[in-house]
Amino acid sequence: MTLSPYITKLTSNEHLLFQEMQQAAELIFDEQTPKEEIALFLLAMCQKGETAQEVAGLASIMKAHAVSVDVPEGLYIDNCGTGGDGLQSFNISTTSAFVLAGGGIFVAKHGNRKISSASGSSDVLEALGISLLPNTSQTTDLLKKHGIAFLHAPNMHPKLKRIGEIRQALGKPTIFNLVGPLTNPVPLKTQFVGINRPNFTTDYAEVLHLLGRERAIVVSGAKGMDEASLDDENTFVLLDHGDIIPFKLRAEDVGLTPQPLSAIRGGSPVENAQILRDLLKGKQSVYFDTVILNAGIAFFAYGLADTMKEGIAMAKESIFSGRAYEKLENVVAYSQKALQEESAK
C-alpha cells in the first residue's frame, strides 16, 4: 500500500472520510512508508485544510499506537492545548492542572517540550524537580496516590519519533499539531482544550464528540491563544452529550479584570517554575487571574461546577486552602523518590 491515492485526493481538494484517514494514518505510522511520501501527504493536507473527520481519524490511530497505561477507575480530565500560538505565555495549563487536582478531580495531563514557546509543559516540570516518568506503572501509582500525573508525549508515543523528524524538516504546522491533545493514552470522557485557530473550534468539538468525549470545552483566546485569555474576547464551544454550543466570553463576564496578553509572558523553564510556585502559594497577579479563569472553565467542563463563575471560586479555594500547592509537593516528592530508586538499581 502507498499514500499516493490519498495524496491525489487531497491535492484535488477532496476531503478524506474517517476510515480513509485511518487507513492513511496506518501507513504514516508504518516504518516502511518512505519519509518523502509522508511529507507530501502532510503538505497536501495542510494546503487543503483539515476536517473534523480527518483529525479524528488520525487521532484514533495515533492513540491506538500509544503505550498502554493501566489507570485506576475514575473520571479523568486533560487540559492540554495544541500550542503553536507563538505568544510566549507562561505555563498556564500545567499550573492549572495542580489547581484542578487540588480541587479533587483526577488529572491526566498530556504534554511535551517547547516547540513554539520558551518553556513547554515538560520543560517546566523538570525545572520543578518532576521527572518525566517513562515507567507507566509509576504513572498508574501516581494517579492512585495523588490523582494527578503528567504524561510526556514522546514516552507515550514512541512511533512519533520518525514522524517528528519529518515534521521538523517541513518546518511548518501540520495536522499533527491539532491531534496532540486528542491522543492521551488515558481514557477521557471529559476535556478542556485550547486551540490556536478560532475558526476551527466548532470542528474541534465535533472531533471530540467523534472520539467519545461526553462533555468538553474548546477555547481559542485573544490572538489565537490556545488558552482562555483575560484580553479581549474568547471563542468557546461547549460539547455536552452530543450538543455543540458555541459562545463568546470576556474576562469581565466572569468578574475578572481584562489584561493585555503581554502581561502573561513567561520566560525560561526556571522562571516559569518560580511563577508557578508563587501562584500556587497564593500570590495575586495577572498570572493568578489567568490560571483561575482557565482552571474555573475546566471545573465547569468536568461538570463539578454548574457555571464558570462557580468554577473560578473552586479554583481560588483550591489555591488558598493550600491543596493545589500540596499536590505539587506530592508529585515532586514522588518523582524524586522514583529517581532515587532507579539510580539505586
Beta strands, then each sheet from edge to edge (+ up, - down):
strand 1: 76-78
strand 2: 106-111
strand 3: 148-152
strand 4: 190-194
strand 5: 215-220
strand 6: 233-240
strand 7: 243-250
sheet 1: 3+ 2+ 1+ 4+ 5+ 6- 7+
end
